[in-house]
Every structure is written in C-alpha cells, then in structure tokens.
C-alpha cells in the first residue's frame, strides 16, 4: 500500500491521495475481523448464525471492492498511464459504487442490531458497521480529492 501511495505521489505530482492511508487502515480492520468471523460463527447461537454469516459476506464484499480499486490504481501506474480525466472518471465511478454499497450495508447492519439481543453478535455487527462507515467516509474523501486534482489539471 505504501508503495502504491508513493508511486502515485511521484507519478502525478499533486496526486498524493491522502485517503489511501485511511483506506489501508479500513482494509486492515476488515481483514482482522474476517479472520475471526469463522470462529465467531461456529460459537454463535442458532438465531444469530445467519446475521453473522451476512456480516461476513459484507466484510468479504467490501474487501473485494477495496482490492479492486487498488488494482485499478496499480494498473494505471504500471502501464505508465497518466492520471487524466478519463482515469479519474473510472476511479470516481468505482468510489461512488463503494459509497452506494456502503449505504445499503449500513441499513442492513442497523436492522440487524434491532433483531439480536446477544452481546457478542451486537459487538460484531457494531464493529462491521464502524468499518463500513469508515469505508463510506474514505470513499467520499477520495472522490473529493480526485475532483480537486481534476480541476488542477
């Protein structure tokens, strides 16, 4: 991740993208939760298993969207391409997709919190909700940064 951040800074001058560090932090938090989820699901009460499985799915899908976004950036850099209007449009489109998906996931997680009484499940749902809220915030920040960079060109 740091290599990607540094390469972007060098490749595009002002294209430092401060949000990449935040994105990496969210990814690390989701990775940590993802490693724990199989054991949490195994130990869960029957009425909470489906909720926890869905939290695990949300975690995995969010990780895939993060990794896909980072791969898009790496492809631009490795091909020697410049950060232009078309590239920013694709990157911002993906960020808008992430942001929209986060909105849906937050609604699901809020609903899940109303349906469980088990503290361990509530803790997992809250952890995932916080991760998704951070991912949504990072996506919004990234869109703003990318838009500013576009205006500078």
N, C-alpha and C positions, 0 to 999 in steps of 0.2 A: 504494500500500500504506500509506504513512504517513497519507494522508487517511482511509483506512478505519480505521486504528488510532485516530486522533484522534477520528473521529466516534463510534466505539464507546465511547471513554472518556467523551465528553460525553453521549452518548445514554443510557447505562445506569449512570452513576455509577461503580460499582466494576467495571464490565465492561470493564476496560482490556485484557485479553487480551495479556499479555506475549509469549505464544508466536507472535503474528502476525509479530513481527520475525524470529524463528527460521524461521518458515515462508517468509518472503520470502527469507531467506538460502539456504534449500534450493532454492527455486524459481530463484533466480539461478544457483546452481551447476548445476542441471539444464539450464537454458537454455543456459549456456555449453557444456556437454557436447553438448547437442543440436545446436548449430551446427557442432560439429566432427565429429560422427558420420558424415555422408555421405562426407567425405574419408577418414576413418579406414577406413570400409568399402571404399571404392574401392581403397585401398592394401593391404588385408589379404590374407593368404594364403588360398587357397581353403578350406582346412579350418576357418578361423576366421570366415568370412563369416556363416554362419547364427547363430553365437553373438553376433557384433556386431550383426546385424540384430535379434536378440531383445533385446539391451541397449538398442538404440534404441527398440524398441517399449515396453519397460518404462519408459524415460525419458519417452516421449510420454504413456503412460497415467498415469503419476504426475503429470505436468504438468496433465493434464486434471482429475484428481481435486483437485489444489490449486486450480486456477482455478474449478472448480465450487463448492468450499467457500467461496472468497472471494466468488463471485457470490451465494451464499445469504446471506452476511452483508450484502452490499451491498443485496440486495433487502429485507431486514428494515429496514435503515436508511433506505432511500429511500422505503419505504412508511409511515414514521413509526411502525412497529410497535415494541412494547416487547420486551425480552428476558425472556420468561417461560418457564414450564416446558415448554410445547409447542415453542417455538422451540429451547430448549436440547436437547430430546429429538431433534429433527431434526438439529441441528448435531452432537450427540454420536453419533448414528447414523451420520452420514457419516464422522466421525472414526474410529469403530470399523471401518467399511468400509475406510478407508485403512490403518489399522493391520493388519487382517487381510490385505489385499492385499500389504502390505509383507512380512509373514511369508512368504508364498508366494514373492515375488520374491527374498528373501534366500536361501531354499533353492535356487532356480534358480541364482542367482549363485554360491553356494558350489559347486554341482555343476559349473558352467561353469569355475570355477577349477581343478578337478581334471582337466578334459578338454583344457586347452590348455597348450602349452609356450612359446608365443610371448609374449615380454615385453610387447610393445605391446598385445596383447589382454588380458593379465593386468592391465596398468595401467588399461585402460578398464573392465574388469569390476570391479576394486577401487574405482575412482572411483564407479561407479554403485552398488556395494554400500554405500559410505560415504554416498552421498546417500540411499539407501533407508533405511539405519539411522537417519540423522538425521530423515528424514520420519516414521519409526515413533516415534522418541523425541518429536518435536514433537506428533504425534497423541496420544500418551499424556499428555503435559504439558497439552495443550489440554483433554482430557477431564477431567483433574483440576481444572484451573482453572474450567471450566464447571460442574463438580459443586459446587465450593465456592461459586460465585456463586449457584447454585440454592438452596443451603442458607441463604444470606444473605437471600434474598427472603422 
